[in-house]
Amino acid sequence: MIYTEFLFSGRLNAYLHEVDIKALEMYDRLAGEYSLQQGVTEQLKAKNQMEWVGRMNNIQNAVEEVIRNEIIS
């Protein structure tokens, strides 16, 4: 497994830190893009908070799935 190479070389923490940073950057970018595409705005939040929360939860789940498939797996 690839992690064994990093573990024995003492670079595991650095590798995991890089993966974490990539995942966070991708999350921010995709969540912003998906929000714009789906019209999830601050105006919606002010008008209908429950609708906004539901849509943001869907966006969060979709983005997390993309990150798991693209970066973590």
Gaussian input, Z-matrix of N, CA and C with variables (Angstrom, degrees):
# hf/3-21g

backbone

0 1
 N
 C     1     B1
 C     2     B2     1     A1
 N     3     B3     2     A2     1     D1
 C     4     B4     3     A3     2     D2
 C     5     B5     4     A4     3     D3
 N     6     B6     5     A5     4     D4
 C     7     B7     6     A6     5     D5
 C     8     B8     7     A7     6     D6
 N     9     B9     8     A8     7     D7
 C    10    B10     9     A9     8     D8
 C    11    B11    10    A10     9     D9
 N    12    B12    11    A11    10    D10
 C    13    B13    12    A12    11    D11
 C    14    B14    13    A13    12    D12
 N    15    B15    14    A14    13    D13
 C    16    B16    15    A15    14    D14
 C    17    B17    16    A16    15    D15
 N    18    B18    17    A17    16    D16
 C    19    B19    18    A18    17    D17
 C    20    B20    19    A19    18    D18
 N    21    B21    20    A20    19    D19
 C    22    B22    21    A21    20    D20
 C    23    B23    22    A22    21    D21
 N    24    B24    23    A23    22    D22
 C    25    B25    24    A24    23    D23
 C    26    B26    25    A25    24    D24
 N    27    B27    26    A26    25    D25
 C    28    B28    27    A27    26    D26
 C    29    B29    28    A28    27    D27
 N    30    B30    29    A29    28    D28
 C    31    B31    30    A30    29    D29
 C    32    B32    31    A31    30    D30
 N    33    B33    32    A32    31    D31
 C    34    B34    33    A33    32    D32
 C    35    B35    34    A34    33    D33
 N    36    B36    35    A35    34    D34
 C    37    B37    36    A36    35    D35
 C    38    B38    37    A37    36    D36
 N    39    B39    38    A38    37    D37
 C    40    B40    39    A39    38    D38
 C    41    B41    40    A40    39    D39
 N    42    B42    41    A41    40    D40
 C    43    B43    42    A42    41    D41
 C    44    B44    43    A43    42    D42
 N    45    B45    44    A44    43    D43
 C    46    B46    45    A45    44    D44
 C    47    B47    46    A46    45    D45
 N    48    B48    47    A47    46    D46
 C    49    B49    48    A48    47    D47
 C    50    B50    49    A49    48    D48
 N    51    B51    50    A50    49    D49
 C    52    B52    51    A51    50    D50
 C    53    B53    52    A52    51    D51
 N    54    B54    53    A53    52    D52
 C    55    B55    54    A54    53    D53
 C    56    B56    55    A55    54    D54
 N    57    B57    56    A56    55    D55
 C    58    B58    57    A57    56    D56
 C    59    B59    58    A58    57    D57
 N    60    B60    59    A59    58    D58
 C    61    B61    60    A60    59    D59
 C    62    B62    61    A61    60    D60
 N    63    B63    62    A62    61    D61
 C    64    B64    63    A63    62    D62
 C    65    B65    64    A64    63    D63
 N    66    B66    65    A65    64    D64
 C    67    B67    66    A66    65    D65
 C    68    B68    67    A67    66    D66
 N    69    B69    68    A68    67    D67
 C    70    B70    69    A69    68    D68
 C    71    B71    70    A70    69    D69
 N    72    B72    71    A71    70    D70
 C    73    B73    72    A72    71    D71
 C    74    B74    73    A73    72    D72
 N    75    B75    74    A74    73    D73
 C    76    B76    75    A75    74    D74
 C    77    B77    76    A76    75    D75
 N    78    B78    77    A77    76    D76
 C    79    B79    78    A78    77    D77
 C    80    B80    79    A79    78    D78
 N    81    B81    80    A80    79    D79
 C    82    B82    81    A81    80    D80
 C    83    B83    82    A82    81    D81
 N    84    B84    83    A83    82    D82
 C    85    B85    84    A84    83    D83
 C    86    B86    85    A85    84    D84
 N    87    B87    86    A86    85    D85
 C    88    B88    87    A87    86    D86
 C    89    B89    88    A88    87    D87
 N    90    B90    89    A89    88    D88
 C    91    B91    90    A90    89    D89
 C    92    B92    91    A91    90    D90
 N    93    B93    92    A92    91    D91
 C    94    B94    93    A93    92    D92
 C    95    B95    94    A94    93    D93
 N    96    B96    95    A95    94    D94
 C    97    B97    96    A96    95    D95
 C    98    B98    97    A97    96    D96
 N    99    B99    98    A98    97    D97
 C   100   B100    99    A99    98    D98
 C   101   B101   100   A100    99    D99
 N   102   B102   101   A101   100   D100
 C   103   B103   102   A102   101   D101
 C   104   B104   103   A103   102   D102
 N   105   B105   104   A104   103   D103
 C   106   B106   105   A105   104   D104
 C   107   B107   106   A106   105   D105
 N   108   B108   107   A107   106   D106
 C   109   B109   108   A108   107   D107
 C   110   B110   109   A109   108   D108
 N   111   B111   110   A110   109   D109
 C   112   B112   111   A111   110   D110
 C   113   B113   112   A112   111   D111
 N   114   B114   113   A113   112   D112
 C   115   B115   114   A114   113   D113
 C   116   B116   115   A115   114   D114
 N   117   B117   116   A116   115   D115
 C   118   B118   117   A117   116   D116
 C   119   B119   118   A118   117   D117
 N   120   B120   119   A119   118   D118
 C   121   B121   120   A120   119   D119
 C   122   B122   121   A121   120   D120
 N   123   B123   122   A122   121   D121
 C   124   B124   123   A123   122   D122
 C   125   B125   124   A124   123   D123
 N   126   B126   125   A125   124   D124
 C   127   B127   126   A126   125   D125
 C   128   B128   127   A127   126   D126
 N   129   B129   128   A128   127   D127
 C   130   B130   129   A129   128   D128
 C   131   B131   130   A130   129   D129
 N   132   B132   131   A131   130   D130
 C   133   B133   132   A132   131   D131
 C   134   B134   133   A133   132   D132
 N   135   B135   134   A134   133   D133
 C   136   B136   135   A135   134   D134
 C   137   B137   136   A136   135   D135
 N   138   B138   137   A137   136   D136
 C   139   B139   138   A138   137   D137
 C   140   B140   139   A139   138   D138
 N   141   B141   140   A140   139   D139
 C   142   B142   141   A141   140   D140
 C   143   B143   142   A142   141   D141
 N   144   B144   143   A143   142   D142
 C   145   B145   144   A144   143   D143
 C   146   B146   145   A145   144   D144
 N   147   B147   146   A146   145   D145
 C   148   B148   147   A147   146   D146
 C   149   B149   148   A148   147   D147
 N   150   B150   149   A149   148   D148
 C   151   B151   150   A150   149   D149
 C   152   B152   151   A151   150   D150
 N   153   B153   152   A152   151   D151
 C   154   B154   153   A153   152   D152
 C   155   B155   154   A154   153   D153
 N   156   B156   155   A155   154   D154
 C   157   B157   156   A156   155   D155
 C   158   B158   157   A157   156   D156
 N   159   B159   158   A158   157   D157
 C   160   B160   159   A159   158   D158
 C   161   B161   160   A160   159   D159
 N   162   B162   161   A161   160   D160
 C   163   B163   162   A162   161   D161
 C   164   B164   163   A163   162   D162
 N   165   B165   164   A164   163   D163
 C   166   B166   165   A165   164   D164
 C   167   B167   166   A166   165   D165
 N   168   B168   167   A167   166   D166
 C   169   B169   168   A168   167   D167
 C   170   B170   169   A169   168   D168
 N   171   B171   170   A170   169   D169
 C   172   B172   171   A171   170   D170
 C   173   B173   172   A172   171   D171
 N   174   B174   173   A173   172   D172
 C   175   B175   174   A174   173   D173
 C   176   B176   175   A175   174   D174
 N   177   B177   176   A176   175   D175
 C   178   B178   177   A177   176   D176
 C   179   B179   178   A178   177   D177
 N   180   B180   179   A179   178   D178
 C   181   B181   180   A180   179   D179
 C   182   B182   181   A181   180   D180
 N   183   B183   182   A182   181   D181
 C   184   B184   183   A183   182   D182
 C   185   B185   184   A184   183   D183
 N   186   B186   185   A185   184   D184
 C   187   B187   186   A186   185   D185
 C   188   B188   187   A187   186   D186
 N   189   B189   188   A188   187   D187
 C   190   B190   189   A189   188   D188
 C   191   B191   190   A190   189   D189
 N   192   B192   191   A191   190   D190
 C   193   B193   192   A192   191   D191
 C   194   B194   193   A193   192   D192
 N   195   B195   194   A194   193   D193
 C   196   B196   195   A195   194   D194
 C   197   B197   196   A196   195   D195
 N   198   B198   197   A197   196   D196
 C   199   B199   198   A198   197   D197
 C   200   B200   199   A199   198   D198
 N   201   B201   200   A200   199   D199
 C   202   B202   201   A201   200   D200
 C   203   B203   202   A202   201   D201
 N   204   B204   203   A203   202   D202
 C   205   B205   204   A204   203   D203
 C   206   B206   205   A205   204   D204
 N   207   B207   206   A206   205   D205
 C   208   B208   207   A207   206   D206
 C   209   B209   208   A208   207   D207
 N   210   B210   209   A209   208   D208
 C   211   B211   210   A210   209   D209
 C   212   B212   211   A211   210   D210
 N   213   B213   212   A212   211   D211
 C   214   B214   213   A213   212   D212
 C   215   B215   214   A214   213   D213
 N   216   B216   215   A215   214   D214
 C   217   B217   216   A216   215   D215
 C   218   B218   217   A217   216   D216

   B1=1.4450
   B2=1.5315
   B3=1.3133
   B4=1.4632
   B5=1.5285
   B6=1.3269
   B7=1.4581
   B8=1.5185
   B9=1.3131
   B10=1.4599
   B11=1.5222
   B12=1.3201
   B13=1.4618
   B14=1.5260
   B15=1.3168
   B16=1.4651
   B17=1.5234
   B18=1.3240
   B19=1.4503
   B20=1.5235
   B21=1.3088
   B22=1.4619
   B23=1.5238
   B24=1.3096
   B25=1.4660
   B26=1.5254
   B27=1.3326
   B28=1.4557
   B29=1.5200
   B30=1.3337
   B31=1.4680
   B32=1.5220
   B33=1.3268
   B34=1.4610
   B35=1.5252
   B36=1.3294
   B37=1.4628
   B38=1.5237
   B39=1.3178
   B40=1.4686
   B41=1.5251
   B42=1.3175
   B43=1.4661
   B44=1.5215
   B45=1.3273
   B46=1.4571
   B47=1.5249
   B48=1.3173
   B49=1.4686
   B50=1.5278
   B51=1.3209
   B52=1.4707
   B53=1.5276
   B54=1.3152
   B55=1.4616
   B56=1.5224
   B57=1.3243
   B58=1.4592
   B59=1.5234
   B60=1.3131
   B61=1.4604
   B62=1.5297
   B63=1.3185
   B64=1.4670
   B65=1.5264
   B66=1.3255
   B67=1.4606
   B68=1.5286
   B69=1.3174
   B70=1.4622
   B71=1.5264
   B72=1.3194
   B73=1.4657
   B74=1.5241
   B75=1.3256
   B76=1.4567
   B77=1.5309
   B78=1.3288
   B79=1.4654
   B80=1.5310
   B81=1.3210
   B82=1.4609
   B83=1.5303
   B84=1.3150
   B85=1.4678
   B86=1.5225
   B87=1.3385
   B88=1.4657
   B89=1.5265
   B90=1.3178
   B91=1.4675
   B92=1.5245
   B93=1.3234
   B94=1.4620
   B95=1.5190
   B96=1.3241
   B97=1.4685
   B98=1.5237
   B99=1.3202
   B100=1.4633
   B101=1.5279
   B102=1.3252
   B103=1.4616
   B104=1.5206
   B105=1.3299
   B106=1.4652
   B107=1.5250
   B108=1.3185
   B109=1.4645
   B110=1.5225
   B111=1.3207
   B112=1.4642
   B113=1.5271
   B114=1.3245
   B115=1.4588
   B116=1.5136
   B117=1.3151
   B118=1.4590
   B119=1.5322
   B120=1.3252
   B121=1.4575
   B122=1.5274
   B123=1.3155
   B124=1.4624
   B125=1.5285
   B126=1.3136
   B127=1.4740
   B128=1.5248
   B129=1.3154
   B130=1.4612
   B131=1.5157
   B132=1.3038
   B133=1.4623
   B134=1.5223
   B135=1.3356
   B136=1.4682
   B137=1.5252
   B138=1.3294
   B139=1.4651
   B140=1.5307
   B141=1.3371
   B142=1.4626
   B143=1.5276
   B144=1.3213
   B145=1.4652
   B146=1.5195
   B147=1.3133
   B148=1.4676
   B149=1.5264
   B150=1.3091
   B151=1.4650
   B152=1.5254
   B153=1.3337
   B154=1.4576
   B155=1.5290
   B156=1.3287
   B157=1.4720
   B158=1.5276
   B159=1.3144
   B160=1.4587
   B161=1.5186
   B162=1.3247
   B163=1.4653
   B164=1.5224
   B165=1.3180
   B166=1.4675
   B167=1.5261
   B168=1.3272
   B169=1.4662
   B170=1.5249
   B171=1.3383
   B172=1.4621
   B173=1.5264
   B174=1.3228
   B175=1.4653
   B176=1.5174
   B177=1.3235
   B178=1.4624
   B179=1.5260
   B180=1.3234
   B181=1.4661
   B182=1.5242
   B183=1.3243
   B184=1.4693
   B185=1.5314
   B186=1.3240
   B187=1.4649
   B188=1.5266
   B189=1.3117
   B190=1.4658
   B191=1.5222
   B192=1.3214
   B193=1.4711
   B194=1.5246
   B195=1.3239
   B196=1.4645
   B197=1.5195
   B198=1.3183
   B199=1.4716
   B200=1.5176
   B201=1.3153
   B202=1.4825
   B203=1.5235
   B204=1.3231
   B205=1.4579
   B206=1.5248
   B207=1.3070
   B208=1.4695
   B209=1.5269
   B210=1.3226
   B211=1.4678
   B212=1.5208
   B213=1.2996
   B214=1.4664
   B215=1.5181
   B216=1.3111
   B217=1.4747
   B218=1.4999
   A1=108.74
   A2=117.46
   A3=122.40
   A4=112.19
   A5=117.99
   A6=120.96
   A7=111.91
   A8=117.91
   A9=122.00
   A10=110.76
   A11=116.54
   A12=121.17
   A13=110.49
   A14=117.03
   A15=120.69
   A16=111.45
   A17=116.93
   A18=120.75
   A19=111.21
   A20=116.59
   A21=120.12
   A22=113.05
   A23=117.35
   A24=119.51
   A25=111.44
   A26=117.91
   A27=120.86
   A28=113.08
   A29=117.46
   A30=121.10
   A31=112.99
   A32=118.00
   A33=120.39
   A34=111.97
   A35=117.82
   A36=120.11
   A37=111.42
   A38=117.33
   A39=120.63
   A40=110.34
   A41=116.96
   A42=121.53
   A43=110.64
   A44=117.16
   A45=120.71
   A46=111.19
   A47=116.69
   A48=120.92
   A49=110.27
   A50=117.08
   A51=121.19
   A52=111.15
   A53=117.03
   A54=121.12
   A55=110.08
   A56=116.63
   A57=121.32
   A58=111.11
   A59=117.13
   A60=121.11
   A61=110.72
   A62=117.32
   A63=120.94
   A64=110.96
   A65=116.26
   A66=120.62
   A67=110.74
   A68=117.53
   A69=120.86
   A70=111.48
   A71=116.65
   A72=120.30
   A73=110.54
   A74=116.44
   A75=120.43
   A76=110.25
   A77=116.58
   A78=121.15
   A79=110.11
   A80=116.74
   A81=120.59
   A82=111.49
   A83=115.93
   A84=120.45
   A85=111.41
   A86=116.46
   A87=120.28
   A88=112.51
   A89=117.63
   A90=120.05
   A91=109.91
   A92=116.64
   A93=120.13
   A94=111.85
   A95=116.46
   A96=120.98
   A97=111.28
   A98=116.70
   A99=120.36
   A100=111.18
   A101=116.87
   A102=120.73
   A103=110.74
   A104=116.23
   A105=119.88
   A106=111.15
   A107=116.50
   A108=120.86
   A109=111.89
   A110=116.39
   A111=120.32
   A112=112.99
   A113=117.09
   A114=120.67
   A115=114.60
   A116=116.85
   A117=121.70
   A118=106.76
   A119=115.17
   A120=121.58
   A121=110.99
   A122=114.67
   A123=120.31
   A124=110.41
   A125=116.27
   A126=120.01
   A127=110.34
   A128=116.76
   A129=120.44
   A130=110.01
   A131=117.06
   A132=121.57
   A133=110.85
   A134=116.41
   A135=120.47
   A136=111.72
   A137=116.29
   A138=121.42
   A139=112.57
   A140=116.09
   A141=120.66
   A142=108.99
   A143=115.89
   A144=120.68
   A145=113.23
   A146=117.70
   A147=120.00
   A148=111.19
   A149=117.22
   A150=120.92
   A151=110.00
   A152=116.27
   A153=121.87
   A154=110.16
   A155=116.42
   A156=121.03
   A157=110.37
   A158=117.35
   A159=120.51
   A160=112.59
   A161=115.78
   A162=119.32
   A163=111.58
   A164=116.93
   A165=119.63
   A166=111.21
   A167=117.45
   A168=120.07
   A169=110.95
   A170=116.79
   A171=120.18
   A172=110.81
   A173=116.20
   A174=120.50
   A175=110.08
   A176=117.21
   A177=121.56
   A178=110.52
   A179=117.58
   A180=121.01
   A181=111.35
   A182=116.43
   A183=120.14
   A184=110.68
   A185=116.82
   A186=120.89
   A187=110.35
   A188=117.47
   A189=120.35
   A190=111.43
   A191=116.89
   A192=119.88
   A193=110.95
   A194=117.04
   A195=120.90
   A196=109.79
   A197=117.16
   A198=121.21
   A199=110.55
   A200=116.94
   A201=119.42
   A202=110.36
   A203=117.59
   A204=120.82
   A205=113.16
   A206=117.37
   A207=121.17
   A208=113.78
   A209=117.32
   A210=119.78
   A211=112.25
   A212=117.28
   A213=120.26
   A214=112.11
   A215=118.37
   A216=120.49
   A217=112.56
   D1=147.24
   D2=-175.89
   D3=-63.45
   D4=-32.35
   D5=-177.40
   D6=-66.03
   D7=-29.51
   D8=178.66
   D9=-60.71
   D10=-40.75
   D11=177.78
   D12=-59.17
   D13=-44.01
   D14=-179.52
   D15=-71.85
   D16=-36.38
   D17=-178.98
   D18=-63.91
   D19=-46.67
   D20=-177.60
   D21=-75.12
   D22=-21.15
   D23=178.72
   D24=-91.01
   D25=-4.67
   D26=179.50
   D27=79.17
   D28=16.21
   D29=-177.87
   D30=-109.12
   D31=11.26
   D32=-175.97
   D33=-62.14
   D34=-46.83
   D35=-179.01
   D36=-61.59
   D37=-41.31
   D38=178.81
   D39=-63.77
   D40=-41.95
   D41=178.94
   D42=-63.41
   D43=-46.78
   D44=-179.66
   D45=-64.41
   D46=-35.43
   D47=176.85
   D48=-63.26
   D49=-43.59
   D50=177.58
   D51=-61.41
   D52=-44.02
   D53=179.00
   D54=-62.44
   D55=-42.07
   D56=179.46
   D57=-61.91
   D58=-44.84
   D59=179.61
   D60=-63.40
   D61=-44.52
   D62=177.99
   D63=-60.17
   D64=-43.10
   D65=-178.80
   D66=-65.44
   D67=-42.41
   D68=179.62
   D69=-65.61
   D70=-41.88
   D71=178.25
   D72=-63.77
   D73=-42.79
   D74=179.39
   D75=-65.52
   D76=-39.63
   D77=179.14
   D78=-60.05
   D79=-50.26
   D80=-179.23
   D81=-59.35
   D82=-45.23
   D83=-178.44
   D84=-64.31
   D85=-50.62
   D86=-177.07
   D87=-67.43
   D88=-40.05
   D89=179.52
   D90=-62.06
   D91=-40.76
   D92=177.19
   D93=-64.28
   D94=-45.33
   D95=179.74
   D96=-63.13
   D97=-46.99
   D98=-179.16
   D99=-63.75
   D100=-39.15
   D101=178.99
   D102=-61.48
   D103=-44.81
   D104=178.75
   D105=-64.02
   D106=-44.84
   D107=-178.45
   D108=-61.99
   D109=-35.27
   D110=-174.71
   D111=-98.60
   D112=4.32
   D113=176.77
   D114=69.50
   D115=29.65
   D116=178.33
   D117=-90.17
   D118=100.39
   D119=-172.15
   D120=-122.04
   D121=173.79
   D122=174.58
   D123=-66.31
   D124=-29.60
   D125=176.52
   D126=-64.07
   D127=-43.14
   D128=176.46
   D129=-62.76
   D130=-40.97
   D131=179.95
   D132=-60.49
   D133=-42.02
   D134=179.49
   D135=-70.72
   D136=-33.47
   D137=-176.07
   D138=-81.28
   D139=-43.48
   D140=-174.47
   D141=-147.77
   D142=89.29
   D143=-174.85
   D144=-62.60
   D145=-39.12
   D146=-178.62
   D147=-65.72
   D148=-40.30
   D149=176.58
   D150=-63.00
   D151=-43.18
   D152=-179.91
   D153=-61.29
   D154=-46.51
   D155=-179.73
   D156=-61.42
   D157=-44.77
   D158=179.43
   D159=-60.89
   D160=-44.64
   D161=179.21
   D162=-67.20
   D163=-40.28
   D164=178.86
   D165=-65.70
   D166=-36.77
   D167=175.81
   D168=-62.67
   D169=-40.90
   D170=177.42
   D171=-63.85
   D172=-42.43
   D173=178.46
   D174=-63.23
   D175=-45.19
   D176=179.66
   D177=-58.51
   D178=-45.56
   D179=179.92
   D180=-63.24
   D181=-42.65
   D182=-179.76
   D183=-64.39
   D184=-44.18
   D185=-179.30
   D186=-64.78
   D187=-43.39
   D188=179.42
   D189=-62.13
   D190=-36.89
   D191=177.70
   D192=-65.56
   D193=-42.62
   D194=177.79
   D195=-60.75
   D196=-45.00
   D197=-179.22
   D198=-62.93
   D199=-43.77
   D200=178.37
   D201=-59.64
   D202=-42.10
   D203=-177.64
   D204=-74.98
   D205=-35.45
   D206=-174.35
   D207=-88.76
   D208=-38.98
   D209=-172.03
   D210=-108.72
   D211=-47.54
   D212=-169.46
   D213=-81.81
   D214=-39.60
   D215=-176.95
   D216=-72.78

